[in-house]
Amino acid sequence: MQNSPIFLPLREQHERLRTGTLTATALVEAAIAAYQQRGKHDHAYLTWNGEQALAMAKAADAVLAQGGDAGR
């Protein structure tokens, strides 16, 4: 779990997303796995919708794959 991209500094996540060495989908899938493992007991989220997060990640990946900017 410690090798998970969710533990990378945000700047590194950002750089990897922009260079294509990390996808938003992979990042969200890692977050979902962490949540399923321990998140329900952490009380870190007011609400949790992994399916919606995954759909949004796939949309962001599509924008990035076309050379677009999914936000700064």
C-alpha positions as a LaTeX table, in Angstrom:
\begin{tabular}{lrrr}
\hline
Residue & $x$ (\AA) & $y$ (\AA) & $z$ (\AA) \\
\hline
Met1 & 0.00 & 0.00 & 0.00 \\
Gln2 & 2.87 & 2.42 & 0.74 \\
Asn3 & 3.90 & 2.25 & $-2.94$ \\
Ser4 & 0.47 & 3.52 & $-3.87$ \\
Pro5 & 0.35 & 6.72 & $-5.93$ \\
Ile6 & $-2.02$ & 8.20 & $-3.34$ \\
Phe7 & 0.99 & 8.66 & $-1.05$ \\
Leu8 & 2.98 & 10.68 & $-3.60$ \\
Pro9 & 3.26 & 14.41 & $-2.98$ \\
Leu10 & 0.60 & 16.32 & $-4.93$ \\
Arg11 & 3.23 & 18.00 & $-7.11$ \\
Glu12 & 4.54 & 14.58 & $-8.14$ \\
Gln13 & 1.03 & 13.27 & $-8.81$ \\
His14 & 0.43 & 16.35 & $-10.95$ \\
Glu15 & 3.65 & 15.88 & $-12.93$ \\
Arg16 & 2.99 & 12.19 & $-13.50$ \\
Leu17 & $-0.55$ & 12.89 & $-14.67$ \\
Arg18 & 0.70 & 15.52 & $-17.12$ \\
Thr19 & 3.50 & 13.29 & $-18.47$ \\
Gly20 & 1.28 & 10.23 & $-18.73$ \\
Thr21 & 3.26 & 8.09 & $-16.29$ \\
Leu22 & 0.17 & 8.01 & $-14.05$ \\
Thr23 & $-3.46$ & 8.06 & $-15.06$ \\
Ala24 & $-6.27$ & 9.63 & $-13.11$ \\
Thr25 & $-8.02$ & 6.28 & $-13.29$ \\
Ala26 & $-5.08$ & 4.50 & $-11.64$ \\
Leu27 & $-4.94$ & 7.18 & $-8.95$ \\
Val28 & $-8.65$ & 6.86 & $-8.18$ \\
Glu29 & $-8.49$ & 3.05 & $-8.26$ \\
Ala30 & $-5.71$ & 3.24 & $-5.65$ \\
Ala31 & $-7.84$ & 5.58 & $-3.53$ \\
Ile32 & $-10.80$ & 3.21 & $-3.83$ \\
Ala33 & $-8.62$ & 0.28 & $-2.75$ \\
Ala34 & $-7.37$ & 2.23 & 0.27 \\
Tyr35 & $-10.90$ & 3.24 & 1.19 \\
Gln36 & $-12.14$ & $-0.32$ & 0.91 \\
Gln37 & $-9.28$ & $-1.49$ & 3.10 \\
Arg38 & $-9.56$ & 1.06 & 5.89 \\
Gly39 & $-11.49$ & 4.17 & 4.88 \\
Lys40 & $-14.81$ & 3.30 & 6.41 \\
His41 & $-13.13$ & 3.23 & 9.81 \\
Asp42 & $-11.05$ & 6.38 & 9.33 \\
His43 & $-14.09$ & 8.65 & 9.08 \\
Ala44 & $-12.04$ & 10.75 & 6.65 \\
Tyr45 & $-14.91$ & 11.37 & 4.25 \\
Leu46 & $-18.29$ & 12.98 & 4.75 \\
Thr47 & $-19.54$ & 11.13 & 1.69 \\
Trp48 & $-17.90$ & 8.56 & $-0.56$ \\
Asn49 & $-18.81$ & 7.77 & $-4.15$ \\
Gly50 & $-16.09$ & 5.67 & $-5.71$ \\
Glu51 & $-18.11$ & 5.02 & $-8.86$ \\
Gln52 & $-18.55$ & 8.73 & $-9.54$ \\
Ala53 & $-14.87$ & 9.40 & $-8.82$ \\
Leu54 & $-13.88$ & 6.66 & $-11.26$ \\
Ala55 & $-16.15$ & 8.06 & $-13.97$ \\
Met56 & $-14.67$ & 11.53 & $-13.49$ \\
Ala57 & $-11.13$ & 10.11 & $-13.60$ \\
Lys58 & $-11.85$ & 8.35 & $-16.89$ \\
Ala59 & $-13.19$ & 11.62 & $-18.32$ \\
Ala60 & $-10.05$ & 13.46 & $-17.19$ \\
Asp61 & $-7.86$ & 10.75 & $-18.74$ \\
Ala62 & $-9.72$ & 11.17 & $-22.04$ \\
Val63 & $-9.05$ & 14.93 & $-22.00$ \\
Leu64 & $-5.37$ & 14.40 & $-21.18$ \\
Ala65 & $-5.01$ & 11.70 & $-23.86$ \\
Gln66 & $-6.18$ & 14.21 & $-26.47$ \\
Gly67 & $-3.59$ & 16.72 & $-25.31$ \\
Gly68 & $-6.10$ & 18.78 & $-23.38$ \\
Asp69 & $-5.70$ & 20.37 & $-20.00$ \\
Ala70 & $-7.85$ & 18.90 & $-17.26$ \\
Gly71 & $-7.07$ & 21.78 & $-14.92$ \\
Arg72 & $-4.17$ & 23.48 & $-13.21$ \\
\hline
\end{tabular}
